[in-house]
Amino acid sequence: MSVGAPVSFDAACAWVDGYTSAVGLGAIAGFREWVCLLNGGGYQCSWRGAVHAHFLGIDPAAAAAHVLTEDEDRDLGMHVFDMLDRFFARVEAGERGQMFAEYTDHRLASGVGML
């Protein structure tokens, strides 16, 4: 997904919100779960929190408390689109169900369980 110029994290999130508003949440169904799986946890956070934590390589709670520098904000904004590209590549390969299964297996194996 190319946006041309670097954008802030808030701008990237606004774009995703607008996109899902236009085409429906089904388009990114499983995105949060996939990023949480990459993070190895953080199941209670939003997709924004999961991407933020993935970018920083830290726990979602710590990521939420982290104040981004201007450079980090721009890089995180671009990271949103990089992560969406990776996610959509798996969706286009027919792997959405597999991603949900991997997420479920990881949650159960980690003792978190399912709601």
C-alpha positions as CSV (number, residue, x, y, z in Angstrom):
1,M,0.0,0.0,0.0
2,S,1.7,3.2,-1.1
3,V,0.8,6.6,0.4
4,G,3.4,8.6,-1.4
5,A,4.8,10.7,1.4
6,P,5.5,9.7,5.0
7,V,2.4,10.2,7.3
8,S,1.9,10.4,11.0
9,F,0.6,7.5,13.0
10,D,-2.7,9.4,13.6
11,A,-3.0,10.1,9.8
12,A,-2.4,6.5,9.0
13,C,-5.0,5.4,11.6
14,A,-7.5,7.9,10.2
15,W,-6.9,6.5,6.7
16,V,-7.6,2.9,7.9
17,D,-10.7,4.1,9.8
18,G,-12.0,5.8,6.6
19,Y,-11.1,2.7,4.5
20,T,-13.0,0.4,6.8
21,S,-15.9,2.8,7.0
22,A,-16.1,2.8,3.2
23,V,-15.7,-0.9,2.6
24,G,-16.7,-2.5,5.9
25,L,-14.7,-3.9,8.8
26,G,-14.6,-7.3,7.1
27,A,-11.8,-6.0,4.9
28,I,-9.4,-6.0,7.9
29,A,-11.0,-8.8,9.8
30,G,-8.2,-10.6,11.6
31,F,-5.6,-7.8,11.3
32,R,-5.5,-7.1,15.0
33,E,-5.3,-10.8,15.9
34,W,-2.5,-11.3,13.4
35,V,-0.5,-8.4,14.8
36,C,-1.1,-9.6,18.4
37,L,0.2,-13.0,17.3
38,L,3.3,-11.4,15.9
39,N,3.7,-9.6,19.2
40,G,3.3,-12.8,21.1
41,G,0.5,-11.2,23.2
42,G,-1.3,-8.0,23.9
43,Y,-4.7,-9.5,23.3
44,Q,-6.6,-6.8,25.0
45,C,-5.4,-3.9,22.9
46,S,-6.9,-2.4,19.7
47,W,-5.3,-2.9,16.3
48,R,-3.6,0.6,16.8
49,G,-2.1,-0.6,20.1
50,A,-0.9,-3.8,18.6
51,V,0.8,-2.1,15.6
52,H,2.3,0.5,18.0
53,A,3.7,-2.3,20.2
54,H,5.0,-4.2,17.2
55,F,6.8,-1.2,15.9
56,L,8.5,-0.5,19.2
57,G,9.1,-4.1,19.9
58,I,7.7,-3.8,23.4
59,D,4.7,-4.8,25.4
60,P,1.4,-3.0,24.4
61,A,1.0,-1.4,27.9
62,A,4.5,0.0,27.7
63,A,3.9,1.1,24.1
64,A,0.8,3.0,25.2
65,A,2.9,5.0,27.7
66,H,5.7,5.7,25.2
67,V,5.7,9.2,23.9
68,L,6.7,9.1,20.2
69,T,9.3,11.4,18.8
70,E,8.5,13.2,15.5
71,D,10.6,10.7,13.6
72,E,9.1,7.7,15.4
73,D,5.6,9.1,14.7
74,R,6.3,9.3,11.0
75,D,8.0,5.9,10.9
76,L,5.1,4.3,12.8
77,G,2.6,5.8,10.4
78,M,4.4,4.1,7.6
79,H,4.7,0.9,9.6
80,V,0.9,0.8,9.6
81,F,0.9,0.5,5.8
82,D,3.7,-2.0,5.8
83,M,1.8,-4.2,8.2
84,L,-1.4,-3.9,6.1
85,D,0.6,-4.9,3.1
86,R,1.9,-8.0,4.8
87,F,-1.6,-8.8,6.2
88,F,-3.3,-8.4,2.8
89,A,-0.7,-10.6,1.1
90,R,-1.7,-13.4,3.4
91,V,-5.4,-12.7,2.9
92,E,-5.0,-12.7,-0.9
93,A,-3.1,-16.0,-0.5
94,G,-6.3,-17.4,1.1
95,E,-4.8,-17.5,4.6
96,R,-7.3,-15.5,6.6
97,G,-8.7,-18.6,8.3
98,Q,-5.2,-19.9,9.0
99,M,-4.3,-16.6,10.7
100,F,-7.3,-16.9,13.0
101,A,-6.5,-20.5,13.8
102,E,-2.8,-19.5,14.6
103,Y,-4.1,-16.7,16.8
104,T,-6.5,-19.1,18.6
105,D,-3.9,-21.8,19.1
106,H,-1.4,-19.2,20.5
107,R,-3.9,-17.8,23.0
108,L,-4.9,-21.2,24.2
109,A,-1.3,-22.4,24.4
110,S,-0.4,-19.3,26.4
111,G,-3.1,-20.0,28.9
112,V,-5.1,-16.8,28.1
113,G,-8.0,-18.7,26.7
114,M,-10.8,-17.4,24.5
115,L,-13.6,-15.0,25.5
